[in-house]
C-alpha cells in the first residue's frame, strides 16, 4: 500500500468513526506495515488538511470522549476502593491536562504560556562609590552594633 492510499484509508476511517475511536498508532502501524511514528506523521498531516467543519467534528468527537471518561472516573471515585480511587484521581489529572491541550489545539481556549527555565542570567551595571567612606562604614557598623546590644 502506498502512502497516499494509507492516508486516504485513514482519512476515511476518521470520517466514519472519528479520530478518538481509531486504533492506537502502534496497531495502525502494524496494520499498514509502518512504524507508529509514521502513523503519527500521517494523522498530523491529515488533521492539518481538514476544513474547519471537519475539524469541528473531530474536536466534538474528542470532547465527547473526554466527557464519557470523566463520568466513568467520577463513578470510580465515588464508589471504588482506595487504590481504584487513587488511580482514578491520577487519570482525572491526566484527562484535565489532555482536555486543556485539546482546547488549545483547536483554538477553543487561549494557550497558556510555556514555562521556560532560565539557567543563567548576567547583568552589566556600574556602581558609583560614595564620596565619604566613613558614612558608609558608620551605617554598617551602627546596624551591627544595634544587633549586638
Secondary structure as the mmCIF struct_conf table of DSSP 4:
data_model
#
loop_
_struct_conf.conf_type_id
_struct_conf.id
_struct_conf.beg_label_comp_id
_struct_conf.beg_label_asym_id
_struct_conf.beg_label_seq_id
_struct_conf.end_label_comp_id
_struct_conf.end_label_asym_id
_struct_conf.end_label_seq_id
HELX_RH_AL_P HELX_RH_AL_P1 UNK A 3 UNK A 17
HELX_RH_3T_P HELX_RH_3T_P1 UNK A 19 UNK A 21
BEND BEND1 UNK A 22 UNK A 22
HELX_LH_PP_P HELX_LH_PP_P1 UNK A 23 UNK A 24
HELX_RH_AL_P HELX_RH_AL_P2 UNK A 25 UNK A 32
TURN_TY1_P TURN_TY1_P1 UNK A 33 UNK A 33
BEND BEND2 UNK A 34 UNK A 34
HELX_RH_AL_P HELX_RH_AL_P3 UNK A 36 UNK A 49
BEND BEND3 UNK A 50 UNK A 50
HELX_RH_AL_P HELX_RH_AL_P4 UNK A 52 UNK A 79
BEND BEND4 UNK A 80 UNK A 80
HELX_RH_AL_P HELX_RH_AL_P5 UNK A 82 UNK A 105
TURN_TY1_P TURN_TY1_P2 UNK A 106 UNK A 107
BEND BEND5 UNK A 108 UNK A 109
HELX_LH_PP_P HELX_LH_PP_P2 UNK A 110 UNK A 115
HELX_LH_PP_P HELX_LH_PP_P3 UNK A 128 UNK A 130
BEND BEND6 UNK A 131 UNK A 131
HELX_RH_AL_P HELX_RH_AL_P6 UNK A 133 UNK A 148
#
